[in-house]
Amino acid sequence: MKLNEVMTENPACCFDTTSLADAARMMAEFDCGSIPVVDAHDSRRPIGTITDRDIAIRAVAKDKNPLTMIAGEIMTPNPITVPIDASLKDAYEAMEAAQIRRILVVDDKGACVGILAQADIAMNANAKQTAEMVKEVSA
């Protein structure tokens, strides 16, 4: 099975200047918990990621007002990526090594073209592979 067969293609992306409120609305609209933060609309090179958990932990739990904040204030910078031509095995091994539940997929120009989530692998890999990945990421 190929990476592009199981990943979410063309994910919604935001910029480091996007308000947290807008990022949260995007998560609601696209039914996702993570949004890649990219450098520009045309290049879509990932510079970070923002998750619903980031909003809760890095803003709300620290008594900051998320309605006045932007993605760049709480994003996780320098996201781990895999190339679109990587194997599914390479992608989940990269996720295991970094202990992350989602990984960004980039094309040959470095543009974000997809997201591979643990759930995507669980739905498409065999039970042993899924169990191994969940164990490693959760360790």
N, C-alpha and C positions, 0 to 999 in steps of 0.2 A: 504494500500500500504506500502511496506517495504522500508526502507532506501536504501538497496542495489539494489533495482529495479529502483531508480531514480538518484542515485549518479553517478559521473564519476568514474569508477573503475580504479585502477592501474595508478594513475596520474604520469606524468613526474615529477621527483623530482630533486633537485640540492643540493649542499652542501654549507656551508658558505664560502668555498674557491672558488666556481665557479665564473668566471668573469661575470660581468653584461652583457657583450656582448653575452656570451654563454647563460645566463638566458633569455635574450631578444630573441635570436634565437629559444630557446625552446618554448617560448610563441608563436612565429610566426609559428613554425613547427606544434605545437599541437593545434593551434587556441584557445589559452586561455590567460587570463589576470593575472593569479596567478599561482605561482609555490611553492609547499611546499619545505622548506629547511629541510633536514634530517641530522641526525648525522653520518650515515654510509650507505654504499650500502647494506650491509646484514641486518642490524636491521631496517632501514628506520624509526626511531623514529623522529617525527617532532620536530625541535628546533626553527622554524620560518616559515615565509612566505614572499615571495617577489612578488610584483605586478608591472604591467606596470606603474601604478600611482606612486609607490615608486621610480622607476627609474626616472620618470619625476620630481617629487617634491623633493625627497631627494638627488638627484644627479644633474640633469641638471638645475633645477631652482635655485640651490645653487651654480652655476658656478663651479661645480666639474666635472671632466672628467670621464664620465661613462666607457670609454674604458680602464681606468686604475684601476677601482674599482672592488671589489668582493661583492657577495651577503651579506655576513656577515656585511658589513659596513652599509647597508641600510635596511636590513630585519626587519620585525616586529617580535620580539622574543616571545617565550612562546605562541604559537598559541592555540586558543580554539579548542578542539577536542570533538568528540562524539564517543562512541563505536559502532562498526558495528551492534550490536544487539539492538541499540536504535531505538525507533519508529521515524517515520518521524515527528510526532508532537513534540517529545522531541528535535529533531535536530533543527527544526525551532524555537522552544521556546528558545533554547540556542543561536541561531543566533539573535533573538530579544533582549534577555537580554544583549548580548555583543555588539549589534548594528553593526553586521558584515554581509556582503553579501555572504560570503563563509565560510564553516566550514570543517575542516579536519576530516575524518573518520578513526579510528584506530581499529586494531584487538586486540585480548586479550593479545598480547605481546607488544602493543603500537606502532606497525608498521603502517605507513600511507598506507591505502588500497583504499582510495577514497577521493573525494571532493564533497560536496554538495553545490550547488550554488542556490542563490535566483531564478535564471532562471529555474533550475531543478524543484523547488517547483511550480513555476508559471505554468509550462507546465503540472504538474501532480496533483496539488491540486485543490480544488474547488475555485471559485472566491472569496468567503468570506475569506478563509484562506490566499489566496495570498494577498488580500488587507490589511488584518490585519498585515501580516508580513512586507510588504513593508512600511506601516505606522510606525511600531515600529522600524524597522531598520533605517529608514530615520529621525526619531525624534531627 
